Amino acid sequence: MGKSPRERLGERIRPDGGVVLLTVECQRGVVGPDSALPELAAVARASGALRNVARLVAAAHAADVQVVHAVAERRPDGRGANTNARLFRAAARLPVQQHSGSRAVRIAEPIEVADEDLVVRRLHGLSPLAGTDVDALLRNLGCRTLIVTGVSANVAVPNAVFDAVNLGYTAVVPGDAIAGVPADYTPAMIRHTLALVATITTTDEVLECWKAPAGDGGAVSRG
């Protein structure tokens, strides 16, 4: 008799089996109260996506799962930043800038950052993985499965998923822990795009897997 989807998910994301939780651009200047992108911030909060990211991060800490926070920022002088797409040029004119060292690039509440979390900051590009330290860190951590959360479902999240798959990782996406604009774009993008290359699940399903006994594909502390 074949395994159920819940059992397969549990095996894929068991904490002692090489799983890492990635949060994408969950920073104050993107999803916080003083966001440069207020529409995106509002959707991330109203949909519950930001709260679900926080729940996943808290559960990862409790289950001894490594958390990596991917932050997008730029130098105040813009040196090294992309200018080869309309998105980058528009971002450079926004009233809130994601300047290195500013409040805008701090991880947004209610997400808690633990001492053991890794924060990877990029100064260029669209992807949290391509051209950053994330891939090397994941390999050194023994990662095989990457759980992708955060924003936006329009650009950075699908980039992260595609790059993860291209690099040989298994991608898992809790659909209620990502957000984009307009709000109805996210479920359509998940259904028609991400579902083709990633395991789509929910925050509650991930949390249940991490609460389950070791023999049921659930949480096993590395400590």
C-alpha positions as CSV (number, residue, x, y, z in Angstrom):
1,M,0.0,0.0,0.0
2,G,1.4,3.4,-1.0
3,K,2.2,6.2,1.4
4,S,-0.3,9.0,1.9
5,P,0.6,12.6,0.9
6,R,0.9,13.4,4.6
7,E,3.4,10.6,5.1
8,R,5.4,11.6,2.0
9,L,5.5,15.2,3.2
10,G,6.6,14.1,6.7
11,E,9.5,12.2,5.3
12,R,10.5,15.1,3.0
13,I,10.6,17.7,5.7
14,R,11.7,15.7,8.8
15,P,14.1,17.9,10.8
16,D,16.9,15.4,10.9
17,G,16.6,14.8,7.1
18,G,18.2,17.9,5.6
19,V,15.4,20.4,5.6
20,V,15.9,24.2,5.7
21,L,13.2,26.9,6.1
22,L,13.8,30.0,3.9
23,T,12.0,33.3,4.4
24,V,12.1,35.6,1.4
25,E,12.1,39.4,1.8
26,C,10.2,39.3,5.1
27,Q,11.7,42.7,6.0
28,R,10.2,45.8,7.5
29,G,10.6,47.8,4.3
30,V,8.6,45.3,2.3
31,V,6.0,43.8,4.6
32,G,6.3,46.0,7.7
33,P,4.1,49.0,8.7
34,D,6.4,51.4,6.9
35,S,6.7,49.4,3.7
36,A,7.9,50.8,0.4
37,L,5.2,48.5,-1.1
38,P,2.1,49.2,1.0
39,E,-0.3,47.1,-1.2
40,L,2.0,44.0,-0.9
41,A,2.4,44.6,2.9
42,A,-1.4,44.8,3.3
43,V,-2.0,41.6,1.4
44,A,0.8,39.8,3.3
45,R,-0.9,40.7,6.6
46,A,-4.5,40.5,5.7
47,S,-4.1,37.1,4.1
48,G,-2.3,35.7,7.1
49,A,0.8,34.9,5.1
50,L,3.1,36.9,7.3
51,R,1.6,35.4,10.5
52,N,2.1,32.0,9.0
53,V,5.7,32.7,8.2
54,A,6.2,33.6,11.8
55,R,4.4,30.4,12.9
56,L,6.7,28.3,10.7
57,V,9.8,30.1,12.0
58,A,8.8,29.5,15.6
59,A,8.1,25.9,14.9
60,A,11.4,25.5,13.1
61,H,13.2,26.9,16.1
62,A,11.4,24.4,18.4
63,A,12.1,21.5,16.0
64,D,15.8,22.3,15.5
65,V,15.2,23.1,11.8
66,Q,17.7,25.6,10.3
67,V,16.1,29.0,9.3
68,V,17.6,31.2,6.6
69,H,16.3,34.7,6.1
70,A,16.9,36.2,2.6
71,V,16.9,40.0,2.6
72,A,17.1,42.3,-0.4
73,E,18.9,45.6,0.1
74,R,20.9,48.2,-1.7
75,R,23.7,50.6,-0.8
76,P,22.7,54.3,-0.3
77,D,24.8,55.1,-3.4
78,G,23.2,52.3,-5.4
79,R,26.6,50.9,-6.3
80,G,26.3,47.3,-7.7
81,A,22.5,47.4,-7.9
82,N,20.7,46.3,-11.0
83,T,19.2,48.9,-13.4
84,N,18.4,46.5,-16.3
85,A,14.6,46.1,-15.6
86,R,11.7,48.4,-14.9
87,L,11.3,46.9,-11.4
88,F,14.7,48.0,-10.3
89,R,14.3,51.5,-11.7
90,A,11.0,51.9,-10.0
91,A,12.4,50.6,-6.7
92,A,15.1,53.2,-6.8
93,R,12.4,55.9,-6.7
94,L,10.3,54.6,-3.9
95,P,10.0,56.8,-0.7
96,V,11.2,53.9,1.5
97,Q,14.6,52.5,0.4
98,Q,16.0,49.1,1.5
99,H,19.3,50.6,2.5
100,S,21.9,48.4,4.1
101,G,21.9,48.9,7.9
102,S,18.5,50.7,8.0
103,R,15.3,49.6,9.8
104,A,13.8,48.7,6.4
105,V,16.1,45.7,6.1
106,R,15.4,44.3,9.6
107,I,13.2,41.2,9.7
108,A,9.6,42.3,10.2
109,E,7.4,41.5,13.2
110,P,6.0,39.1,14.2
111,I,8.9,36.9,12.9
112,E,11.4,36.1,15.6
113,V,15.1,35.8,14.6
114,A,17.1,33.4,16.7
115,D,20.8,33.4,17.2
116,E,21.2,30.3,15.1
117,D,19.3,31.7,12.1
118,L,21.3,32.8,9.1
119,V,20.6,36.1,7.5
120,V,21.7,36.4,3.9
121,R,21.7,39.9,2.3
122,R,21.8,40.5,-1.4
123,L,22.6,43.8,-3.2
124,H,21.5,42.7,-6.7
125,G,19.2,40.6,-8.7
126,L,15.7,39.1,-8.3
127,S,16.5,35.8,-6.6
128,P,17.4,34.9,-3.0
129,L,19.6,32.1,-4.4
130,A,21.2,33.0,-7.7
131,G,24.5,34.9,-7.1
132,T,24.2,34.8,-3.3
133,D,25.7,32.8,-0.5
134,V,22.4,30.8,0.0
135,D,23.3,27.8,-2.1
136,A,26.7,27.3,-0.6
137,L,25.3,27.6,2.9
138,L,22.5,25.1,2.1
139,R,25.0,22.6,0.8
140,N,27.2,23.0,3.9
141,L,24.2,22.4,6.1
142,G,23.4,19.2,4.2
143,C,20.1,20.6,2.9
144,R,18.1,18.5,0.5
145,T,14.6,20.0,0.9
146,L,14.0,23.8,1.0
147,I,10.7,25.2,2.4
148,V,10.1,28.5,0.7
149,T,8.0,31.2,2.3
150,G,7.6,35.0,2.1
151,V,7.1,37.6,-0.7
152,S,6.5,38.2,-3.3
153,A,4.6,35.6,-5.2
154,N,5.1,37.9,-8.2
155,V,8.9,37.8,-8.4
156,A,11.2,36.6,-5.6
157,V,9.3,33.5,-4.4
158,P,9.0,31.8,-7.8
159,N,12.6,32.8,-8.5
160,A,13.7,31.0,-5.3
161,V,11.6,27.9,-6.1
162,F,12.9,27.7,-9.7
163,D,16.5,28.2,-8.6
164,A,16.2,25.7,-5.8
165,V,14.9,23.0,-8.2
166,N,17.6,23.8,-10.8
167,L,20.2,23.4,-8.1
168,G,18.9,20.0,-7.2
169,Y,16.9,20.7,-4.0
170,T,13.3,19.5,-3.4
171,A,11.1,22.6,-3.0
172,V,8.2,22.7,-0.6
173,V,5.9,25.7,-0.6
174,P,3.2,26.3,2.1
175,G,0.8,28.2,-0.1
176,D,-0.7,30.2,2.8
177,A,2.8,31.5,3.8
178,I,3.5,33.4,0.6
179,A,1.8,36.5,-0.8
180,G,1.7,38.7,-3.9
181,V,-0.4,41.3,-5.6
182,P,-3.1,41.4,-6.5
183,A,-4.3,38.9,-3.8
184,D,-5.9,36.6,-6.3
185,Y,-2.7,36.2,-8.3
186,T,-1.0,34.1,-5.7
187,P,-3.4,31.1,-5.7
188,A,-3.4,31.1,-9.5
189,M,0.4,31.2,-9.7
190,I,0.6,28.4,-7.2
191,R,-1.9,26.2,-9.1
192,H,-0.6,26.9,-12.6
193,T,3.2,27.3,-12.0
194,L,4.6,26.3,-8.6
195,A,2.6,23.1,-8.3
196,L,4.5,21.9,-11.4
197,V,7.9,22.0,-9.7
198,A,7.3,22.1,-5.9
199,T,5.3,20.2,-3.3
200,I,2.4,22.5,-2.3
201,T,1.2,22.3,1.3
202,T,-0.1,24.5,4.1
203,T,1.4,25.9,7.2
204,D,-0.7,23.6,9.4
205,E,0.4,20.5,7.6
206,V,4.1,21.5,8.1
207,L,3.5,22.2,11.7
208,E,1.7,18.8,12.2
209,C,4.7,17.0,10.5
210,W,7.1,18.7,12.9
211,K,5.0,17.8,15.9
212,A,4.7,14.1,15.0
213,P,6.7,11.3,16.6
214,A,10.0,10.4,15.0
215,G,8.6,7.2,13.5
216,D,5.9,9.1,11.7
217,G,8.2,11.3,9.8
218,G,8.1,14.1,12.3
219,A,10.4,16.1,14.6
220,V,13.6,14.7,15.7
221,S,16.0,17.0,17.5
222,R,19.6,17.1,16.3
223,G,20.6,18.0,19.8
